[in-house]
């Protein structure tokens, strides 16, 4: 658990870097905001597209091998960005390479560990591991923003490379594949518990076979769309453009980065609480409240950004932090009903693809709207409306089934 938490925390730091690079890269190279944001859009898209294949690779090979290879690849890619001179260099390295590397350690890593090691309290465990992303954001964002302003944007790439490679020995030495590998059974497992047999399919075929079987399932379609909205309204919009949006209102970049990091503080609390609640209440109703309240808060955001920290801005940061990835534990639980627990992690991997497609759309789309309209207000309003629609849809999942029938 501890090693998994540290790895996910570091990964979140890698992914938070582009948001602090938008303005410095504009200043350093004269590139437009949409050119820089395209690298982020590619990054978050591949981060999601790789997820189901990463989950299958972890099942086929080992979690240790997949994660160590990914961390090394991220380190090399990040370090190489210090030599960029053209926008396409940024698109290739931060977009494609770092996107593939971090995608191989996406939230399916947390889901894989939770599914292997826990039978009871799984929602709380997923919440705790998901909170690692918030912790990484909390640690890295202010630090990277300070480095970018004080030492230049290249220092951000060097810091990410060092942090990435530093995690590899921890994975090699301390990460265990499964409780069976050390002669134990998962936490909360009954006496007659047996591990789920591995599929005979290759990693690639297992991922493709899963999506082929799941794509016509109505519950899968709803989860896919609503997680698209989740990614659009968090990583893609706020995670990428909150700092530039605050900068547009005259706020200093390190201050805006600190506010976004503060989102991470409350994200830890919100995700842990969500995991606890998911073990006890209907995950559909939880998602209804999460998406609904997120939508309402986004409607208010354009009117509460100022050149300095305002009480209303702090209220938004606290509330949005509590809601940031609270959607993950109930979504993971619901993903297990699509094809059963044996394919639950890979189904969730495909649902996570939607999350990152949404994030990619928002990362690029909000930048284009900002260039065309001069502000981010329309982007915030569009995301708000989509959140409210998602709140309605989640109540249609497994309609008529009792909560006990969802916890397969």
ROPALO-67428 format. One record per residue: y, z negated, x negated of N, C-alpha, C in turn; residue in three letters. Coordinates in steps of 0.1 Angstrom, whole numbers, padded with zeros to 4 digits, always signed. Last residue first. Layout:
<rs>
YZXYZXYZXALA;...
</rs>
This chain:
<rs>
-0070+0063+0207-0083+0067+0203-0086+0064+0188UNK;-0050+0053+0226-0053+0047+0213-0067+0050+0209UNK;-0047+0064+0251-0040+0071+0240-0044+0065+0226UNK;-0060+0047+0269-0066+0060+0266-0059+0068+0255UNK;-0042+0026+0271-0054+0024+0264-0062+0037+0260UNK;-0022+0037+0288-0019+0035+0273-0032+0033+0265UNK;-0036+0062+0310-0032+0049+0307-0029+0047+0291UNK;-0024+0094+0321-0033+0086+0313-0027+0072+0310UNK;-0004+0108+0334-0015+0102+0342-0025+0094+0334UNK;+0002+0130+0308+0006+0125+0320-0006+0120+0329UNK;+0004+0136+0280-0008+0129+0286-0005+0123+0299UNK;+0039+0138+0282+0027+0138+0273+0016+0130+0280UNK;+0062+0135+0296+0052+0144+0302+0039+0144+0293UNK;+0080+0120+0281+0074+0113+0293+0063+0122+0299UNK;+0090+0139+0264+0080+0130+0259+0073+0122+0270UNK;+0111+0152+0279+0098+0159+0276+0087+0149+0272UNK;+0133+0135+0279+0127+0139+0291+0112+0144+0289UNK;+0140+0136+0252+0137+0123+0258+0130+0125+0272UNK;+0146+0162+0248+0134+0157+0242+0130+0144+0248UNK;+0171+0162+0260+0160+0170+0266+0147+0166+0261UNK;+0185+0146+0242+0183+0142+0256+0172+0150+0263UNK;+0184+0162+0220+0178+0149+0219+0175+0144+0234UNK;+0200+0184+0227+0186+0186+0225+0178+0173+0225UNK;+0225+0172+0228+0219+0177+0241+0204+0179+0239UNK;+0229+0166+0201+0229+0155+0211+0222+0160+0224UNK;+0230+0191+0189+0219+0182+0186+0217+0171+0196UNK;+0254+0200+0200+0242+0207+0203+0230+0198+0200UNK;+0272+0181+0190+0270+0182+0204+0257+0189+0208UNK;+0271+0187+0162+0267+0173+0167+0264+0174+0182UNK;+0280+0213+0162+0267+0210+0157+0262+0197+0162UNK;+0307+0209+0171+0297+0217+0179+0283+0214+0175UNK;+0318+0195+0148+0317+0189+0162+0306+0196+0170UNK;+0323+0201+0122+0309+0200+0126+0307+0195+0140UNK;+0347+0227+0115+0343+0214+0116+0328+0213+0121UNK;+0353+0255+0112+0361+0245+0105+0357+0231+0106UNK;+0339+0275+0123+0347+0268+0132+0356+0258+0125UNK;+0325+0288+0101+0331+0296+0112+0341+0288+0120UNK;+0316+0267+0086+0324+0277+0079+0331+0285+0090UNK;+0302+0252+0105+0313+0246+0098+0322+0256+0092UNK;+0281+0270+0111+0291+0267+0121+0304+0260+0115UNK;+0268+0270+0086+0274+0282+0091+0284+0279+0102UNK;+0260+0243+0086+0269+0248+0075+0276+0261+0080UNK;+0243+0242+0108+0255+0234+0108+0265+0238+0097UNK;+0222+0260+0098+0230+0263+0110+0243+0255+0111UNK;+0211+0246+0076+0218+0259+0074+0227+0262+0086UNK;+0202+0222+0088+0208+0222+0075+0216+0235+0072UNK;+0190+0230+0112+0202+0223+0112+0210+0223+0099UNK;+0167+0244+0102+0177+0251+0111+0190+0244+0111UNK;+0155+0223+0088+0160+0235+0081+0170+0242+0089UNK;+0148+0205+0108+0157+0201+0098+0163+0213+0090UNK;+0130+0221+0122+0142+0217+0129+0153+0213+0118UNK;+0111+0223+0102+0117+0235+0107+0130+0232+0114UNK;+0104+0196+0101+0111+0202+0090+0117+0216+0093UNK;+0091+0192+0125+0102+0184+0121+0110+0190+0110UNK;+0071+0211+0124+0082+0213+0134+0094+0205+0130UNK;+0055+0199+0105+0060+0212+0102+0072+0214+0111UNK;+0045+0177+0119+0056+0174+0109+0062+0188+0105UNK;+0025+0189+0133+0037+0184+0141+0049+0182+0131UNK;+0008+0193+0111+0014+0205+0118+0026+0201+0127UNK;+0002+0166+0106+0008+0175+0095+0015+0187+0101UNK;-0010+0158+0129+0003+0153+0126+0010+0161+0115UNK;-0034+0173+0124-0025+0176+0136-0011+0171+0134UNK;-0042+0158+0102-0038+0172+0100-0030+0177+0112UNK;-0047+0133+0114-0037+0134+0103-0033+0148+0101UNK;-0067+0139+0134-0054+0133+0137-0043+0135+0126UNK;-0092+0147+0133-0082+0157+0129-0068+0152+0131UNK;-0105+0124+0141-0110+0131+0129-0100+0141+0124UNK;-0094+0115+0165-0090+0109+0153-0094+0116+0140UNK;-0086+0144+0186-0094+0133+0182-0090+0127+0169UNK;-0068+0164+0191-0081+0168+0187-0090+0157+0183UNK;-0047+0147+0205-0048+0162+0206-0062+0167+0203UNK;-0045+0121+0199-0051+0124+0212-0054+0139+0213UNK;-0031+0118+0176-0045+0116+0175-0053+0120+0188UNK;-0005+0120+0182-0011+0131+0176-0026+0130+0175UNK;+0002+0094+0190+0000+0104+0200-0007+0117+0195UNK;+0006+0082+0165-0004+0077+0175-0008+0088+0185UNK;+0027+0096+0156+0015+0097+0149+0003+0092+0158UNK;+0047+0089+0174+0043+0103+0173+0030+0104+0166UNK;+0051+0061+0169+0045+0066+0182+0040+0081+0181UNK;+0060+0063+0140+0047+0056+0144+0042+0061+0158UNK;+0084+0081+0142+0072+0084+0135+0059+0077+0139UNK;+0108+0073+0154+0099+0082+0161+0085+0084+0155UNK;+0123+0059+0136+0115+0051+0145+0105+0060+0153UNK;+0139+0071+0118+0125+0075+0118+0116+0066+0126UNK;+0165+0061+0131+0163+0073+0122+0149+0078+0122UNK;+0173+0039+0145+0166+0050+0153+0161+0061+0144UNK;+0187+0023+0128+0176+0017+0135+0167+0028+0142UNK;+0207+0042+0120+0197+0038+0111+0185+0032+0118UNK;+0222+0044+0143+0215+0056+0139+0204+0052+0129UNK;+0233+0018+0143+0225+0022+0154+0216+0034+0150UNK;+0248+0017+0119+0238+0007+0122+0228+0012+0132UNK;+0265+0039+0122+0256+0039+0111+0244+0029+0114UNK;+0280+0032+0145+0271+0044+0146+0261+0043+0135UNK;+0293+0009+0135+0284+0008+0146+0274+0019+0147UNK;+0308+0021+0115+0298+0012+0111+0288+0010+0122UNK;+0326+0035+0132+0317+0043+0123+0305+0034+0118UNK;+0339+0014+0144+0331+0023+0152+0321+0031+0144UNK;+0353+0004+0121+0343-0004+0128+0333+0005+0137UNK;+0356+0027+0094+0361+0022+0107+0350+0014+0114UNK;+0365+0036+0062+0354+0030+0070+0360+0023+0083UNK;+0387+0064+0063+0382+0052+0057+0371+0046+0067UNK;+0391+0087+0076+0393+0088+0062+0388+0075+0055UNK;+0365+0089+0102+0379+0087+0097+0379+0088+0082UNK;+0347+0096+0131+0348+0098+0116+0362+0097+0112UNK;+0345+0094+0158+0345+0082+0151+0344+0083+0136UNK;+0342+0118+0172+0354+0110+0175+0355+0097+0167UNK;+0317+0128+0165+0329+0135+0161+0342+0127+0163UNK;+0298+0108+0178+0301+0109+0163+0314+0117+0160UNK;+0291+0109+0204+0302+0101+0200+0307+0103+0186UNK;+0268+0124+0206+0279+0128+0214+0292+0121+0209UNK;+0250+0108+0191+0256+0120+0185+0268+0126+0193UNK;+0244+0087+0210+0252+0084+0198+0258+0096+0191UNK;+0229+0102+0228+0241+0096+0232+0250+0092+0220UNK;+0206+0108+0212+0215+0119+0218+0228+0113+0222UNK;+0196+0083+0207+0201+0091+0196+0210+0102+0201UNK;+0187+0075+0232+0198+0068+0226+0204+0075+0214UNK;+0167+0094+0236+0178+0093+0245+0190+0086+0239UNK;+0148+0090+0215+0155+0103+0216+0168+0102+0225UNK;+0141+0063+0221+0146+0067+0208+0154+0080+0209UNK;+0132+0063+0248+0144+0055+0244+0150+0060+0231UNK;+0110+0080+0245+0120+0083+0255+0133+0075+0251UNK;+0094+0066+0226+0100+0079+0223+0111+0083+0232UNK;+0085+0045+0243+0093+0043+0231+0101+0055+0227UNK;+0070+0059+0262+0083+0052+0266+0092+0049+0254UNK;+0049+0067+0245+0058+0077+0252+0071+0071+0257UNK;+0036+0044+0237+0044+0052+0227+0053+0062+0234UNK;+0036+0014+0253+0034+0028+0256+0043+0037+0246UNK;+0031-0013+0230+0037-0007+0242+0033+0008+0242UNK;+0019-0022+0206+0018-0030+0218+0023-0024+0231UNK;+0021-0006+0185+0008-0013+0186+0007-0020+0199UNK;+0048+0000+0187+0039+0010+0190+0025+0005+0192UNK;+0061-0023+0178+0061-0020+0192+0051-0010+0196UNK;+0056-0020+0150+0052-0032+0157+0051-0029+0172UNK;+0070+0004+0145+0055+0002+0142+0049-0009+0150UNK;+0096-0004+0152+0089+0006+0159+0074+0006+0157UNK;+0101-0023+0132+0100-0027+0146+0093-0017+0154UNK;+0100-0006+0110+0091-0017+0111+0089-0022+0125UNK;+0122+0011+0117+0109+0016+0116+0098+0006+0116UNK;+0144-0007+0117+0140+0000+0129+0126+0006+0128UNK;+0145-0017+0090+0143-0026+0101+0138-0018+0114UNK;+0149+0008+0077+0137-0001+0073+0134-0010+0085UNK;+0173+0016+0088+0161+0024+0090+0149+0016+0087UNK;+0191-0001+0077+0187-0003+0091+0175+0005+0095UNK;+0192+0011+0052+0190-0003+0053+0184-0006+0067UNK;+0199+0038+0057+0186+0035+0052+0182+0020+0053UNK;+0225+0036+0064+0216+0040+0074+0202+0037+0070UNK;+0235+0031+0039+0234+0020+0048+0225+0023+0060UNK;+0236+0057+0029+0226+0047+0024+0224+0035+0033UNK;+0258+0065+0043+0245+0071+0046+0233+0063+0040UNK;+0277+0049+0031+0274+0047+0045+0261+0053+0049UNK;+0275+0059+0005+0272+0045+0007+0269+0042+0022UNK;+0285+0084+0009+0271+0083+0005+0267+0068+0007UNK;+0312+0078+0016+0303+0084+0026+0288+0083+0022UNK;+0320+0068-0009+0320+0059+0003+0311+0065+0014UNK;+0317+0090-0026+0308+0078-0028+0308+0068-0016UNK;+0336+0108-0013+0322+0111-0013+0313+0098-0016UNK;+0362+0095+0008+0357+0097-0005+0342+0099-0005UNK;+0373+0112+0037+0366+0100+0032+0361+0104+0018UNK;+0385+0133+0051+0393+0126+0040+0386+0114+0034UNK;+0370+0147+0067+0379+0138+0074+0387+0129+0064UNK;+0353+0159+0050+0362+0168+0057+0373+0159+0064UNK;+0337+0138+0043+0346+0143+0033+0357+0152+0040UNK;+0321+0137+0066+0330+0126+0063+0341+0130+0053UNK;+0307+0161+0062+0315+0159+0074+0326+0148+0072UNK;+0294+0156+0037+0304+0166+0038+0313+0165+0050UNK;+0277+0134+0048+0287+0132+0036+0297+0143+0036UNK;+0262+0147+0068+0271+0135+0071+0282+0133+0060UNK;+0245+0167+0062+0259+0170+0065+0268+0159+0068UNK;+0218+0158+0058+0224+0169+0049+0240+0169+0050UNK;+0214+0138+0077+0210+0136+0063+0216+0146+0053UNK;+0223+0150+0100+0230+0138+0095+0227+0137+0080UNK;+0207+0175+0100+0221+0174+0104+0228+0162+0097UNK;+0181+0172+0089+0188+0184+0088+0203+0183+0090UNK;+0172+0145+0093+0173+0151+0079+0182+0163+0079UNK;+0181+0145+0124+0181+0135+0113+0183+0141+0099UNK;+0180+0165+0142+0190+0155+0144+0191+0145+0133UNK;+0158+0181+0133+0171+0187+0135+0182+0176+0135UNK;+0137+0163+0136+0141+0167+0122+0155+0173+0123UNK;+0137+0160+0164+0138+0148+0155+0143+0153+0141UNK;+0131+0186+0172+0144+0180+0176+0147+0168+0167UNK;+0105+0187+0163+0115+0197+0159+0129+0191+0161UNK;+0094+0168+0179+0096+0165+0165+0105+0175+0158UNK;+0094+0182+0203+0103+0170+0202+0104+0166+0187UNK;+0076+0204+0197+0091+0206+0200+0099+0194+0198UNK;+0052+0190+0192+0058+0199+0182+0073+0201+0185UNK;+0048+0176+0216+0050+0168+0203+0057+0177+0193UNK;+0044+0198+0233+0055+0188+0235+0058+0181+0222UNK;+0021+0209+0221+0033+0217+0222+0045+0208+0224UNK;+0002+0188+0224+0006+0193+0211+0020+0200+0211UNK;+0000+0188+0252+0005+0176+0245+0010+0180+0231UNK;-0012+0213+0256+0002+0210+0261+0008+0198+0254UNK;-0028+0233+0233-0028+0220+0239-0014+0216+0243UNK;-0027+0256+0218-0027+0258+0232-0027+0244+0240UNK;-0029+0246+0191-0017+0253+0196-0016+0255+0211UNK;-0053+0235+0182-0043+0226+0188-0032+0233+0195UNK;-0069+0254+0171-0074+0247+0182-0064+0239+0189UNK;-0052+0264+0151-0057+0273+0161-0063+0266+0173UNK;-0048+0241+0136-0037+0246+0144-0041+0256+0154UNK;-0074+0238+0125-0068+0228+0133-0057+0233+0142UNK;-0078+0261+0110-0087+0259+0122-0081+0248+0131UNK;-0059+0257+0090-0058+0268+0100-0066+0266+0112UNK;-0070+0234+0077-0056+0234+0083-0054+0245+0093UNK;-0095+0244+0070-0094+0232+0079-0081+0232+0085UNK;-0089+0265+0053-0095+0268+0066-0094+0256+0075UNK;-0078+0249+0031-0070+0259+0038-0076+0262+0052UNK;-0100+0233+0024-0088+0227+0028-0079+0237+0036UNK;-0131+0245+0040-0122+0244+0028-0109+0238+0033UNK;-0153+0226+0061-0144+0237+0058-0136+0235+0046UNK;-0168+0204+0066-0174+0214+0057-0164+0225+0053UNK;-0151+0173+0069-0153+0186+0073-0160+0195+0062UNK;-0166+0141+0065-0156+0151+0060-0161+0165+0066UNK;-0170+0116+0091-0176+0126+0081-0165+0137+0078UNK;-0154+0085+0091-0154+0098+0097-0160+0108+0087UNK;-0174+0056+0083-0163+0065+0080-0165+0078+0087UNK;-0182+0032+0108-0187+0042+0099-0175+0051+0096UNK;-0186-0002+0120-0177+0010+0117-0184+0019+0106UNK;-0199-0024+0130-0206-0011+0130-0198+0001+0126UNK;-0179-0044+0129-0190-0045+0120-0198-0032+0119UNK;-0146-0028+0131-0157-0035+0136-0169-0035+0127UNK;-0117-0032+0111-0128-0024+0115-0139-0032+0120UNK;-0095-0045+0100-0097-0045+0115-0108-0037+0120UNK;-0091-0024+0073-0087-0036+0079-0088-0035+0094UNK;-0121-0006+0063-0107-0007+0067-0104-0020+0074UNK;-0144-0022+0039-0141-0014+0051-0127-0015+0055UNK;-0153-0019+0004-0147-0026+0015-0147-0016+0028UNK;-0159-0007-0021-0169-0015-0014-0164-0023-0002UNK;-0141+0011-0030-0141-0002-0037-0150-0012-0029UNK;-0144+0032-0014-0145+0035-0029-0145+0022-0037UNK;-0139+0023+0011-0153+0025+0008-0154+0027-0008UNK;-0111+0024+0012-0117+0011+0011-0132+0013+0007UNK;-0099+0051-0010-0103+0046+0003-0110+0032+0001UNK;-0086+0055-0035-0088+0066-0025-0091+0061-0011UNK;-0060+0036-0050-0074+0038-0047-0076+0048-0035UNK;-0037+0036-0076-0040+0041-0062-0055+0043-0061UNK;-0033+0027-0103-0035+0017-0092-0039+0023-0078UNK;-0032+0047-0123-0038+0034-0126-0041+0026-0113UNK;-0020+0070-0111-0032+0071-0119-0039+0058-0120UNK;+0004+0060-0100-0007+0066-0091-0020+0066-0099UNK;+0017+0051-0123+0013+0041-0113+0003+0047-0103UNK;+0021+0075-0137+0011+0065-0142+0007+0054-0132UNK;+0040+0088-0119+0027+0093-0122+0017+0083-0127UNK;+0066+0078-0119+0057+0073-0108+0042+0077-0111UNK;+0080+0091-0138+0077+0077-0140+0067+0071-0130UNK;+0086+0116-0128+0075+0115-0138+0071+0100-0140UNK;+0107+0109-0111+0095+0115-0106+0083+0113-0116UNK;+0127+0099-0127+0121+0090-0117+0108+0096-0112UNK;+0133+0122-0142+0128+0109-0149+0121+0100-0139UNK;+0142+0139-0123+0131+0143-0131+0125+0131-0138UNK;+0165+0126-0112+0153+0129-0104+0141+0132-0112UNK;+0181+0126-0135+0177+0113-0129+0165+0115-0121UNK;+0186+0154-0138+0179+0146-0149+0174+0133-0143UNK;+0200+0159-0114+0187+0166-0117+0179+0158-0128UNK;+0223+0144-0119+0215+0141-0107+0201+0147-0109UNK;+0235+0155-0140+0229+0141-0142+0220+0138-0130UNK;+0247+0178-0131+0235+0179-0138+0228+0165-0140UNK;+0271+0171-0119+0260+0173-0110+0247+0173-0118UNK;+0288+0144-0137+0285+0158-0134+0272+0160-0126UNK;+0295+0118-0140+0289+0125-0151+0286+0140-0149UNK;+0308+0110-0116+0312+0105-0129+0307+0113-0141UNK;+0297+0124-0094+0312+0123-0095+0316+0119-0110UNK;+0269+0120-0099+0275+0134-0096+0290+0134-0099UNK;+0267+0092-0100+0264+0101-0112+0270+0115-0111UNK;+0273+0085-0074+0281+0080-0085+0279+0089-0097UNK;+0252+0098-0061+0266+0102-0058+0275+0098-0069UNK;+0230+0084-0071+0232+0098-0074+0246+0103-0071UNK;+0236+0058-0061+0235+0060-0075+0237+0075-0078UNK;+0237+0062-0033+0249+0057-0040+0248+0060-0055UNK;+0209+0072-0030+0221+0079-0026+0233+0075-0033UNK;+0188+0055-0040+0192+0067-0047+0205+0073-0043UNK;+0185+0033-0023+0186+0031-0037+0192+0043-0044UNK;+0183+0044+0003+0193+0033+0000+0195+0031-0015UNK;+0162+0062+0000+0176+0067+0003+0186+0056+0000UNK;+0142+0044-0004+0145+0053-0014+0159+0059-0012UNK;+0142+0031+0021+0145+0024+0010+0149+0033-0002UNK;+0135+0053+0038+0148+0046+0039+0152+0038+0027UNK;+0109+0056+0029+0119+0067+0028+0133+0062+0029UNK;+0097+0033+0036+0099+0036+0022+0109+0047+0020UNK;+0092+0034+0063+0105+0027+0058+0107+0029+0044UNK;+0067+0044+0063+0078+0053+0066+0091+0047+0062UNK;+0053+0021+0058+0053+0032+0048+0064+0042+0050UNK;+0059+0006+0081+0062+0001+0068+0063+0012+0058UNK;+0048+0024+0101+0062+0020+0101+0067+0015+0088UNK;+0022+0023+0094+0029+0036+0093+0044+0033+0093UNK;+0017-0004+0100+0015+0001+0086+0023+0014+0084UNK;+0021-0005+0127+0030-0013+0118+0029-0008+0104UNK;+0001+0011+0136+0015+0015+0139+0024+0008+0130UNK;-0022-0003+0129-0019+0010+0122-0005+0014+0124UNK;-0034-0026+0136-0020-0027+0131-0016-0014+0124UNK;-0068-0017+0128-0058-0024+0136-0045-0024+0129UNK;-0076+0000+0108-0080+0003+0121-0071-0004+0131UNK;-0067+0013+0076-0065+0004+0087-0070+0010+0100UNK;-0072+0032+0056-0073+0018+0052-0072+0008+0064UNK;-0070+0058+0066-0082+0054+0058-0083+0039+0057UNK;-0046+0059+0080-0058+0062+0087-0071+0058+0079UNK;-0028+0052+0059-0029+0044+0071-0042+0046+0078UNK;-0031+0074+0042-0034+0060+0037-0036+0051+0049UNK;-0023+0095+0059-0036+0095+0053-0040+0081+0049UNK;+0004+0088+0065-0006+0089+0076-0020+0088+0070UNK;+0015+0090+0039+0015+0077+0046+0005+0077+0057UNK;+0011+0118+0036+0006+0108+0026+0005+0094+0033UNK;+0025+0129+0056+0011+0129+0058+0004+0120+0048UNK;+0051+0128+0048+0047+0117+0055+0032+0117+0059UNK;+0045+0145+0016+0053+0142+0028+0047+0130+0035UNK;+0038+0155-0008+0038+0140-0007+0045+0136+0006UNK;+0041+0181-0006+0028+0177-0009+0026+0162-0009UNK;+0069+0183-0004+0061+0185+0008+0046+0180+0006UNK;+0077+0180-0031+0079+0169-0022+0071+0170-0009UNK;+0068+0207-0039+0064+0194-0046+0065+0182-0037UNK;+0082+0224-0022+0067+0224-0022+0062+0211-0028UNK;+0108+0217-0029+0103+0217-0015+0088+0216-0014UNK;+0110+0223-0055+0111+0209-0051+0106+0207-0037UNK;+0107+0252-0052+0098+0244-0060+0098+0229-0056UNK;+0126+0262-0032+0112+0265-0032+0103+0254-0039UNK;+0152+0247-0037+0146+0251-0024+0131+0252-0024UNK;+0156+0241-0063+0157+0230-0053+0150+0234-0040UNK;+0147+0268-0073+0143+0255-0079+0144+0243-0069UNK;+0156+0289-0056+0143+0289-0061+0138+0275-0065UNK;+0183+0282-0050+0173+0284-0039+0159+0283-0044UNK;+0193+0281-0076+0193+0269-0068+0183+0270-0057UNK;+0191+0308-0082+0184+0298-0091+0183+0285-0083UNK;+0208+0319-0064+0193+0321-0062+0185+0312-0071UNK;+0234+0313-0074+0228+0306-0062+0213+0308-0060UNK;+0233+0309-0110+0234+0317-0098+0229+0310-0086UNK;+0227+0291-0130+0241+0298-0130+0243+0306-0118UNK;+0209+0263-0141+0212+0273-0131+0226+0279-0133UNK;+0199+0243-0158+0202+0256-0164+0207+0267-0154UNK;+0192+0222-0144+0204+0220-0152+0208+0233-0158UNK;+0168+0227-0131+0180+0230-0124+0193+0229-0132UNK;+0147+0217-0146+0151+0231-0148+0164+0234-0141UNK;+0143+0192-0134+0149+0193-0148+0154+0207-0151UNK;+0131+0199-0110+0144+0192-0110+0151+0194-0124UNK;+0106+0210-0120+0116+0218-0112+0130+0212-0112UNK;+0094+0188-0133+0097+0200-0141+0108+0209-0133UNK;+0092+0170-0111+0100+0166-0124+0104+0179-0131UNK;+0076+0184-0094+0090+0180-0090+0098+0177-0102UNK;+0052+0184-0108+0059+0197-0105+0073+0194-0101UNK;+0046+0157-0109+0049+0164-0122+0056+0177-0119UNK;+0041+0152-0082+0052+0145-0089+0056+0152-0102UNK;+0019+0169-0077+0032+0171-0070+0043+0165-0078UNK;-0001+0157-0093+0003+0171-0095+0017+0174-0089UNK;-0002+0132-0080+0002+0133-0094+0006+0147-0098UNK;-0011+0140-0054+0002+0134-0056+0007+0134-0070UNK;-0037+0152-0059-0026+0159-0052-0012+0153-0055UNK;-0051+0131-0072-0048+0144-0079-0037+0151-0072UNK;-0050+0110-0052-0044+0108-0065-0041+0122-0072UNK;-0064+0121-0031-0050+0118-0029-0044+0117-0043UNK;-0087+0147-0040-0083+0133-0039-0068+0132-0037UNK;-0099+0172-0019-0099+0167-0033-0096+0152-0032UNK;-0100+0171+0009-0109+0179+0002-0110+0175-0013UNK;-0079+0155+0018-0092+0152+0023-0103+0159+0014UNK;-0058+0166+0004-0061+0152+0001-0075+0149+0006UNK;-0058+0191+0016-0061+0190+0002-0065+0176-0002UNK;-0049+0184+0042-0063+0190+0040-0067+0189+0026UNK;-0023+0176+0036-0033+0167+0042-0047+0171+0040UNK;-0013+0200+0026-0014+0188+0017-0024+0178+0023UNK;-0014+0215+0049-0022+0219+0038-0024+0208+0028UNK;+0006+0201+0064-0008+0202+0069-0018+0206+0058UNK;+0029+0204+0045+0023+0191+0049+0009+0192+0054UNK;+0042+0227+0040+0032+0223+0031+0023+0212+0036UNK;+0062+0228+0059+0051+0238+0060+0039+0234+0051UNK;+0080+0207+0051+0072+0206+0063+0060+0216+0063UNK;+0090+0217+0028+0086+0203+0028+0077+0201+0040UNK;+0100+0241+0036+0088+0241+0028+0082+0227+0028UNK;+0123+0231+0049+0113+0239+0056+0100+0239+0049UNK;+0137+0218+0029+0132+0210+0041+0122+0218+0049UNK;+0143+0240+0012+0136+0228+0008+0130+0221+0019UNK;+0158+0257+0028+0145+0262+0022+0137+0250+0018UNK;+0180+0241+0032+0172+0246+0043+0159+0250+0039UNK;+0190+0238+0006+0185+0226+0013+0176+0230+0025UNK;+0198+0264+0001+0187+0257-0007+0181+0245-0001UNK;+0217+0266+0020+0205+0275+0022+0194+0269+0013UNK;+0238+0251+0011+0230+0245+0022+0217+0254+0024UNK;+0250+0268-0007+0244+0256-0012+0234+0250-0001UNK;+0260+0287+0012+0251+0291+0000+0243+0279-0005UNK;+0276+0273+0028+0264+0278+0034+0254+0283+0023UNK;+0297+0266+0011+0288+0255+0017+0275+0261+0022UNK;+0299+0289-0017+0302+0284-0003+0293+0273+0001UNK;+0306+0282-0051+0297+0287-0041+0302+0281-0028UNK;+0320+0274-0073+0328+0281-0063+0319+0287-0053UNK;+0308+0257-0092+0305+0272-0092+0313+0280-0083UNK;+0319+0231-0088+0315+0236-0101+0314+0251-0102UNK;+0325+0228-0061+0336+0227-0071+0332+0233-0084UNK;+0299+0232-0050+0311+0240-0045+0322+0240-0055UNK;+0286+0211-0063+0283+0225-0066+0293+0234-0061UNK;+0299+0188-0051+0300+0191-0065+0296+0205-0069UNK;+0292+0192-0023+0306+0193-0027+0307+0195-0042UNK;+0262+0190-0025+0269+0201-0018+0284+0203-0023UNK;+0249+0169-0036+0253+0180-0045+0261+0191-0038UNK;+0242+0150-0018+0253+0146-0027+0257+0158-0036UNK;+0221+0164-0006+0232+0161+0002+0244+0156-0007UNK;+0201+0167-0026+0209+0178-0023+0221+0175-0015UNK;+0189+0140-0028+0198+0145-0038+0206+0157-0034UNK;+0169+0132-0011+0183+0129-0007+0193+0135-0017UNK;+0145+0139-0022+0150+0147-0011+0164+0144-0007UNK;+0143+0120-0042+0143+0134-0046+0149+0142-0034UNK;+0141+0097-0026+0152+0098-0035+0154+0113-0039UNK;+0117+0101-0013+0129+0101-0005+0141+0103-0014UNK;+0100+0097-0035+0101+0111-0029+0114+0112-0020UNK;+0103+0070-0039+0108+0079-0049+0110+0093-0043UNK;+0090+0061-0016+0104+0057-0018+0110+0067-0029UNK;+0065+0070-0019+0073+0076-0008+0087+0073-0010UNK;+0058+0054-0041+0058+0069-0042+0066+0075-0032UNK;+0060+0028-0031+0068+0032-0042+0069+0047-0044UNK;+0040+0029-0011+0054+0027-0007+0063+0031-0018UNK;+0017+0033-0027+0021+0043-0017+0036+0042-0013UNK;+0017+0009-0041+0019+0022-0048+0023+0033-0039UNK;+0013-0009-0019+0025-0010-0027+0027+0003-0035UNK;-0012+0000-0008+0000+0000+0000+0013+0000-0009UNK;
</rs>
